[in-house]
Amino acid sequence: MAAHNELGKLGEDLAVEYLQKNGYDILETNWTFQKAEIDIIATKDEVLAIIEVKTRSSLEFGLPQDFVKPKKIQLLVKAVDAYVNTKNLDIDARFDIIAVHKESNSFVIEHLMDAFYHF
């Protein structure tokens, strides 16, 4: 596996662990619909959280969350719509970003709720 793929997988694993410690129930990881992949689908307090995880080895080129582009957001919205319809859910949903970056010998995790779209 390429180093950037390993870093991304580690970031997703750290995000799942973080969410579970903070009371989230993980429903799916790496759920795909057409060209879109949702990193994590979780629930907490009767809200469906759609979570995009962005992991970077440094902040040299910008914050991890700055790499969620409009095209990605558009794909995620389509995927979530499909997920909600497939599962026949009647639940409020929100889009979060978990930004993970390496700092010294550990990782910093930042959870941005309602990061880019709410329905």
N, C-alpha and C positions, 0 to 999 in steps of 0.2 A: 504494500500500500504506500502511495506517495506520502511524503512528510506532511503536506498540507491537508491531505485526507485524514491522516492520523490525528492532526491537531483539531480538525473539525469534529471528528468522532469524540475526542476527549472533551471538547467544549460541550457537545451535546450530552455526554455522560455527566459532566459536572452540573449542567443545567437541570437535568432530571433529578439528580441528588438534591440540589438546591430547592427545587420546587416541592419535592416530597417532604423535606425538612420544614417547609413553610406551609404545609397543610394542603397541598394540591394532590389530586387524584389523577394519575397519568392514565389516559385512555389509549393513546396511540403514540408511537414514535415513527418517524419517517413514513408517514402516510402519503401515498401518491394518488394523483388524479391527473390524467393526461400528462402535460409537461410540468406540472407543479408538484412539489414535495413540501409537505408541512412537517417541520422538524418535530414538534411536540404538540399534542392535543391533550389538554388537561381540564379538569373542573375544580372549582373552589367556590363556595358560597353561591351555588346555583348559577354560576357563570361559566361558559365555555371559553377557555383561554387558548387561543391559537398562538403558538410561540415560535418565532423565528430566532434561531441561535446563530450569532455571528462571533467567531473566534479569531483572534489575531495574536501573533507572536510578539507584536510590539504596537505602540501607538504612532510609530514614525510616519505612517501614511494616512492617519486619521483614526477616528473612533470607529469601533466595529459597527455600531448602528448606522453609521453614514454609508455603509455598503448595501443597505436595503434600498434598492432602486425601484422606481415606479412600475417597471415591467414585472418585477418580482411581486410587488404588492397586488397588481392586477391578477397574476396567476394564483396567488394565495386566496384572494377573494373568490375566484371561481372554484377553487378546490374546497374551500370551506362551505360554500353554497352546496356543492355536491355532497360533502360529508353530512351536513345537517339534513339534507333531503334523503340521502341513503339510509341514515339512521332514524329518520322520522323524529327529529328532536324539536322540541319547542322550548328553547332556552336562549337567554341573552348571550351574545358572544362578543369578545373583544380580541384585538390583535396586540400582542406583546412582543417585545424584543428582549432577549437576554444577550447582553454583550459580555464577552469573556476575553480578557487579555492577560498575557503573561507579564508579571512584574517580579523581578528578581527570581526567586526559586518557587514562586507560587502563582496562582491565578486570581485575578480580581473579577468578580461577577457583579454585573449591574442589571437589575430587572426594571425595564421601562414598560409600565402598563399603559394600555390604550395608546400605543406608540404611533399608529398611523391610520387607523380606520375603525369605526365603531358602527355596528348595526344591531 
